[in-house]
Amino acid sequence: MKIFISFLGLSLFAFIVYLFVSGNVALAIIIALGSLIFLPLAIMAIKGRLNFSEVSHDSSDLHASGGTSGGVGPS
């Protein structure tokens, strides 16, 4: 697994360097910033430490005030 992650990181770095050298600086910056956000999430998902089943989809938390003080929704 470490070899795969290392290969992925090196290939991403080489691609970003290629974009800088070829003149696509804006695209290189966008991809670099995106990879800083999504690469750790992808690594956590690969290792099995990212669990989406803990997220509650209960809508009762949205109306916790119990009143109409927010002015949103049916009264």
C-alpha positions in Angstrom: 0.0 0.0 0.0 2.9 2.4 0.8 4.3 1.8 -2.6 1.1 2.7 -4.3 0.6 5.9 -2.3 4.2 6.8 -2.9 3.8 6.3 -6.7 0.6 8.3 -6.7 2.3 11.2 -4.9 5.3 11.2 -7.1 3.3 11.0 -10.3 1.1 13.9 -9.1 4.2 16.0 -8.2 5.7 15.3 -11.6 2.4 16.3 -13.3 2.3 19.6 -11.4 5.9 20.3 -12.3 5.1 19.5 -15.9 2.2 22.0 -15.8 4.4 24.7 -14.4 7.1 24.1 -17.0 4.7 24.0 -19.9 3.2 27.4 -18.9 -0.1 26.2 -17.3 0.6 27.9 -14.0 -3.0 28.5 -13.1 -4.0 24.9 -13.7 -1.0 23.7 -11.7 -2.0 25.8 -8.8 -5.6 24.6 -8.9 -4.5 21.0 -9.1 -1.9 21.5 -6.3 -4.5 23.0 -4.0 -7.1 20.4 -4.8 -4.7 17.6 -4.1 -3.9 19.1 -0.7 -7.5 18.7 0.1 -8.5 15.5 -1.6 -5.4 13.4 -1.4 -5.5 13.0 2.4 -9.2 12.0 2.2 -8.4 9.5 -0.5 -5.6 8.0 1.6 -7.9 7.7 4.6 -10.5 6.0 2.4 -8.0 3.5 1.1 -6.8 2.7 4.6 -10.4 2.3 5.8 -10.3 5.1 8.3 -12.9 7.2 6.6 -16.4 6.0 7.6 -19.4 7.7 6.1 -21.9 5.6 7.9 -21.6 7.7 11.1 -23.2 10.7 9.4 -26.8 11.1 10.5 -29.3 12.1 7.9 -32.0 12.9 10.5 -33.8 16.1 9.6 -35.0 16.8 13.2 -31.7 18.5 13.9 -32.5 21.2 11.4 -35.5 22.4 13.4 -34.0 22.3 16.9 -35.4 25.6 18.0 -39.0 24.3 17.8 -40.4 27.7 17.1 -40.8 30.1 14.2 -38.1 32.5 15.4 -35.9 31.8 12.4 -38.6 32.9 9.9 -37.8 30.0 7.6 -40.2 27.1 6.9 -43.9 26.6 7.6 -45.4 28.3 10.5 
